[in-house]
Amino acid sequence: MVASPPTSTDSLTFAEYCQFQPPDDHRYELFRGVLIQMPTPTTQHVNISHFLVYQFQQAISNAGLDLIARTDTGVRTEAASSRIPDVVVCSRELWQTLTQRGGAGIFDLTETPALVVEVVSENWREDYIRKRAEYAIITIPEYWIVDPQRQRVWVLTDPDNPDGYSRQEFQGTDQIISNLFPNLTLRAAEILDPVFVEDLVRQSKETQDTLRTQLELETQRADQEKLRAETAEAELAKLRSQLGQPS
């Protein structure tokens, strides 16, 4: 007799969760064997997540860091618990390990990301209390809580503290301070009400096109100046020759 697949009401092991196929269009996290349905993200939620991935990827590129920033990646936090942060930043080596393993995209207990982000929605207690404790237990170095309702960003660091994570709060024009990205120039308000990533990409392309045009013009001017100098030198040599002077 073939066993029926688990449903969203069954208690699951981590291995079973990795093979779990949702019976609907929702995503599910696992907390101590119990499936927790994740709310459908709002467009604001999606915009913030995509904006942060873009900003992290830019910071990684600018600093030459060996990191990867992604969404929709699971993180195992206990024997039978697994979360799906809105953004995960990990080493390239760790991401390649996950990719080569195949199957569900979930980091195991010994595979610790460098940074995770949760954008607060309906289940705010999960982000502020449960996940904060779980991420500290597996010593994720940096945990961001982005809360559009309360208009604030928390950056939690140093999970080895006896009382758990240390916390810094940022609002409005406060510039975010990150241990992982010390050169990041990003204000809380930019995260809480982000511009479209597509506009940032377009602006970047326009800036690159402008710089490319300026470089081409400068190159043309340099070539013209060089040609004028060579022409003047040839004319001077010719004139000296006509006057019988050494060139």
N, C-alpha and C positions, 0 to 999 in steps of 0.2 A: 504494500500500500504506500503510495507516494504522499509524503507529508505536505499539507497545504502551506503556502507561504505565510509569514507572519503578517498580522494586521496592525493598525496603528494603536490598538488597545492592548496588545500583548506586551509582556515584559521580555526585553531582549538582552542578550549578551552583546558585547562590542562587536564580535565577529558576525553575529546575526544582523546587527545594525548596518554593518558595512555592505551587506547584501540586500538590505531592506529596500523594497520598491514601494513608494507611497501610493495609496489607493486613490489619491486625488492630485490636484495641482499644487498642493502645499509642500513646503520643505519641513523636515522634522529634525530637531536635535534630540540627543539622548541624555537623560539625567538619571543616573543610578538605575538604569534598566528601563526607565519609563520614557516613552516617546513624548516630546513636547512639540506641538504644532507651532511653527513660526508664523507670525502675521504676515500678510502680503505687504511688501514694502510700498510706501508712498513714493510718488515721483521725487519729492524732496529728499527722501531717504536714499533713493538711487542716485540722485544728482550729487549728494554729499560723498557717497562712496566712490563714485567714478572720479570726482574732483580730487579726492585725497590720493587715489591710486595714481592719477596723472602727476600730482605734485610730488609724491614720493619717487616716482620714476624719473622725474626731472632732477630731483635732488640726488638720486643715486647716480645718474649719468654725469651731473656736474662735478660730483665729488669722486667719481671713479670707484664707487663702492661695489663690492661683489654681492649684491643683494637683488632680490626679486620682489615686486609688489603685485598682489593678485586679490581678486574677490572670490567668493564661493568656494573656499577651501576649509575643510574641517580640521579641528584640533581636538585630539583626545585629551581629556583632563583628569579622568579617573578610570578605574577598571571597567566601569560600565557607563561612562559619561563621555559625550563628544559634542562639541559646540561648533557653530559655523559663524565665525566673526565676519563682519562686513568687509574688512580689509585685513590681509595678512602680509607681513613683510618677513622674509626669511632669507637665509643664505642661498646662493645659487646651487651650491653642493646639495643642500637639503631639498631644494625643489627638484633637482635632477633625480635624487633618490626616490622621491614621491612619484615622479613621472615614470621611472623605470619599473617601479613596483606594479603599476597598473591598478585596475579596480577603482574603488572609491577613493577620491582625493582627500584623504584624512591623515594628518600627521599623528604618529603614535606617541606614546608617553616619553620616549627618549629623544624625540625630534621636536625641539623647542623653537618656535619662531622668535624673531628678534623684536617684533612689535605686532600688536593686534589692535583693531579699532572696532568699537560697537557704536552704532548710531541708534540712539534711544527711540523706541516707538511705544506701543501700548504696554509691553511687559517691562517697564522700567526697573522693577525689582530684580529681574534677571541680570540686567547689565550692571546695576549699582551694587548688588549684594552677592548673589550667587556666583556670577561669572567673575566678579572681582576676586572672590575667594579662590575659585578654581584656577584662574590664571596665575594667581600668586603662588598657589601650591606647586604648580609645575614650573615656577620661576620664569615666566615670560618677562623679560627685562622691562618692557614698556607697554602700557595699556592705555589707550585713549578712549574716553567716553564722550561722544559728541551728542549734546542734548538740545535739539532745536526748540523744544517747548520751553525749557528754562533758559535758553539762549546762553549756553556756556559750554566750554570744553574743559574736561578734566584730563590731565596727563599724569598717569600713575607710574611711578618708578620705584626701584629698590624693593623688590618683593621679599627680600630676605629679612626685612625689618620684623622684629617680634610682633608688631601690631599689623603686619601686612604692608601693602603698598603705601609709599609716601605720595601725597597728592598736591598738585598745583592746579589752580583754577584760572581760566582765561575767559574774558568777556570783551565784547566790543572791539576796540582797537588794540587790545593787548596782543603782543607778539608771542606766538607759541614758542615755548622753550622745550626742545627735545634732545635727550641724550644721544639718540641714534642719529639724528640729523641736526647737528649743532649749527649748520649754516642755512637752515631752512628759514626763509623770510615769509612768514605766513601769519596773518592775524585771525583772531577768533571769528570776527564777523565775515571774513572771506570764506571760512569753512561752513558757517551756519547758513549763509545765503550765497552759495557759490555760483559763479558764472558757468555757462555750458563749456564743457571740455572742448567741444567742436570749435567754439569761438577762440579758445586759447590756442588750439592747433592752427587755426586760420591766421591768428595774429602772429604766431611764431613763423609761419611760412611767409607772411608778408614782410616780417622783419628780416628774414633770411634773404628774400628776394631783393629788398632794399639794399642790404649790405653787399649782396652779390653785384648789384648794379653799380654801387659806389666803388667797389673794387675794380670793376671793369673800366669805369671812367678814369680812376686813378692810374690804372695800367696804361690806358690810351694816352693820358697826359704825359706819363713818364716816357713812353715810346716816342711821342712827338718831341719832347724836350731833348731826348737822346739824338733824334734825327736832326733837329736844328743845330745841336752842338757839333755833330759830325759834319754837317754841311758847312757850318761856319769855319770849322777847323780846315776843311778841304779848300775853302775859298781863301783862307789866310795862307795856306801852304802854296797855293797857286800864285797868289800875289807876290809872295816872297821869291818864288822861282822867277817870276817875270822881272823882279828888281835885282836878281842875281844875289839874293841874300840866302844864307843857309836856312833850311826849314827847321 
